[in-house]
Amino acid sequence: MADMTTIALEGTKNGVISVMKIEEPYGAGSGTVASIGISLSGDAANPEWKVHIPLSNVDAVIEALQGIR
């Protein structure tokens, strides 16, 4: 498993945002993704919510997020 970065989730006691790269998340031949998870309990390895973003879309997602600051 790849290195995971965790960020404290603002407005929660224990919540975290987890970010990591996952290769072949859906089996052999599937594309690598950036995985972003949210855990209110602080269990970064088992988030309650997560999204997988294909690496080819990461730059556009970052740009969109920066635009809403």
N, C-alpha and C positions, 0 to 999 in steps of 0.2 A: 504494500500500500504506500502511496506517495506521502510526502510530508504534508501535514495539515497546519494551517494558520488559523488561530482562533482570535476572535475579537469580542470584547464584552458588549452585550446587547443593551443599549441605553434604555432606561425605564424599567428594567427588570432586576430582581435580586441576584439571580444566578444565570440568566440567559446568555447564550453565546451565539455568534455567527461563525460558522466554520467554512473555510475555503480550501479546496484541494483539487489537484488534477487527477483524473481517473482514466486510465487507458483501457480500452475495450470494455466499457461498463455493461454492455448488453450481450457480451460473448465475443468470440473470435471474429475479427474483421470489423467490429463496430468502431466508430470513430472516437477519439479521445475527447473528453469533455472537461470543462471546469465545473466542479460541483460546489454549490453554495447551499449550506444548511442553516436552519434556525432551530435552536433547542432552548426552550424556556427553562428547562430543568438543569441546564449546564452540561448535558451529556452530548458533547460534540460528535462523538462517534455514531450516535443514533438520534439524529435530529427529527423533530416532529414534522418539519417542512423542509423540502429541498427542491432544487432546480438544477438540471444539467444543461449547460450551455456549450454547444459545439465550439471548439477552439477557434474556428473560422469566424465566429460571431462575437468573440470576446471584446475586440476593439470597439465594435459598434455599440455593444452594451455599456462599456465603460464611458464612451462618449455620451450616450443617452443619460446615464446616471449623473455625469458631471453637469449636464445641461439642466438638471432639476435642482441643483444645489441652490 
